[in-house]
Amino acid sequence: MRTEHDIWTYRAEVGDFTGIVGYSVEALDGGIGKIDAATEEVGASSIVVDTGPWIFGRKVLLPAGVIERIDRAEESVYVDRTKEQIKDAPELDELAMADEMHRDELGQYYGPGGRGWQQPPHGL
């Protein structure tokens, strides 16, 4: 049975999440870019993904809780969201990254019931 986790905290099953800047990011339906930055703040951990030309060079902030796994051999991070969900996420405001209201907006988007929420498979 799957237990709910804090969207802003790395999942325990992800393991070591250090040193992932520069890794490619794979959504459920394909690659979306590379990790430009990663934070390890308690209750506010996230990654910044540079999407390159995929969505016109836009950077997106993904809460650490969307990371499913890290493949060190492939230097890839796998997230449990689709490319469309990530593309439709609120615009990254680098000046407001530390702002609680901005983080709440992203948390509502990616969290349960939000447009960016990915329903877990049955039985997990």
N, C-alpha and C positions, 0 to 999 in steps of 0.2 A: 504494500500500500504506500502510495506516495504521500509524503508529508509536505505541507506548504513551507516554503522558505522565504526569507526576506529577499526581495528583489535586488536590494543593494548590498548583498553579501555573497561572496563566492560559495558555491555549493561544496560541501565536504568531499563529495565524490570526484570533484575536479582535480583535487590534489594540489600540487605545487603550482601556483599561478604567477610566480615571479619570473621576470625575464621574458615576457611575451611581446614586448614592443617590437614591431617589425614583422610579427607573424601575420600570415594571411588569415582572413576571417571567412568562414563558410556558413552561409545560412542554410536552412532546410532544403532550399532549391538552387543552391549555387553560390559561387564566390561573390563577396561584396566589397572587398578592399583589404587594407592592411591596418594593423593597430598602430596608431600614432602616439598614444599615451595610455597608461594604465595607472589606476590609483588603488591603494590598499587601505583606505580610510574605514574605520569601523563604522558600519551602518551607512556608508556612502561610497562603497567601492564601485568602480566603473571602468569601462574602456572607451577610448575615443577612436573611431574608425574613420580613416580617410578613404572615401569611396572612389577616389580617382574619377575617371570619366563616366563611371557607371551612373551616378546621379549628379553629373556636372561638377565634380570636384568637391562636393559637399562633405562636411564632416558630421558624423552622428555620434551621439553619446549613448552607449548601451549599458544598462545596469549590469553589474557583475553576475547577478542571479540568472541571466539568460544564457550564460556559458554552460554548455552541456559537457564538453570535454576539451582537453588540450592534447594535441598530438605533437610531441617534441621532435620525433623523427621527420615529420612533414613540415614542422614549424607552422602549424595551423591550429586555429581556435574554432571550434564548432559551436554555433549558437542555435537555440531552439525557436527561432523566429524565421519567417519567410522574408525574401527580398522586399516584397511589397510592404510588409509590416514595418520593416526598417526604413524604407523609402518614405513612408507616410508619417514617420515619427516627427515630433516637434523639432524645429530647427535648433541646432546646437548654438547656444549663446555662450561663447567662451568667457565672456565677462561675468555671466551669471551662473557659471558652473557650481560655484560654492553657495549660491543662493538657495535657501530652503524651498522657496516657492517654485523655482525652476525645477528642482529635483522632485518636488511633489507632482508637478505637471507630467514629468517623464514617468514617474512611478505609477501614476494613474493610467497613462497610456499603455505601459508594458505590464501592469499588474492585473489581477483578476478582474474581469469585466471590461477592461479597456480594449480599444481597437487593436492594440499590439499584443494582446494576450494570446498565448498559444495554449489551447486546451490540452492537458496531458492525455496520452493514450489511456484507454480503459485498462484497469488492472495495475496501474502504476501509482 
